[in-house]
């Protein structure tokens, strides 16, 4: 698989990656934030661990604020 094919495949999975991170963190992501993270995956090649860390931080913030 070429680098371009790998990047296209990664881009196509952006929403799926964000949704899985949210599911594992037990949080419903606000649509604007979920879209921004998916865009970061597509445009800036944000890694899957990076997405999971950012979603976890959001979930922890919501828990700390008593909204989860």
N, C-alpha and C positions, 0 to 999 in steps of 0.2 A: 504494500500500500504506500503510495507517495505521501509526502508531507501535506500536500494540498488536500488529498483525500482524507487524511487523518483530521485535518483542521475542519473540513466540511462535516465530517461525522461528529466531531466534538461539538461544533456549532449546532447541529441538528438536535443534540441531546440537552441543550442548555436548560430549557424549561423542566425537563425530566430531572435533571440534577438538582435544581433548586427545589422542586416539589419533594424529592426524596429527602433532602436535607431538612426541610420543614417537617415532614412526617416523622423523621427520626428524632427531631428536637421537640415534637409535640406542640407545634405552634402553627397557626394559620398566618401566613405572610400577607401583609398588605399588598395589594396588586402592584402599586407603584414600586415598592421595594423589590418584590419578586421580579418584576420586569427589569429593573436596574441591574440586579444580580445576573439575570440571564443575558443581558446585554454585555456585561463585563466578561462573561464566559465567551460569548461570540466574538467580541471585538478585541478584548485584551488577553484572551486565553487564560482567564482566571481558572486556577486548578480546582478540581473537585474538593480536595481538602480545604482550599481557601474558601469555597462556597460554604462548606459545612461549618467552618469556624465562624464565619460572619453570621450565618443563620443561628448558630448556637449562641453567639453574643447577643443577637436580637432577642432570642427566647429568654435568655438569662435576665436581660433588661426588663422584659415584660413580667417575668416572675418576681423580680425584685420590686417592681412597681405595684405588684398585687393584681395584675390584669390576667395572669394565668394561674 
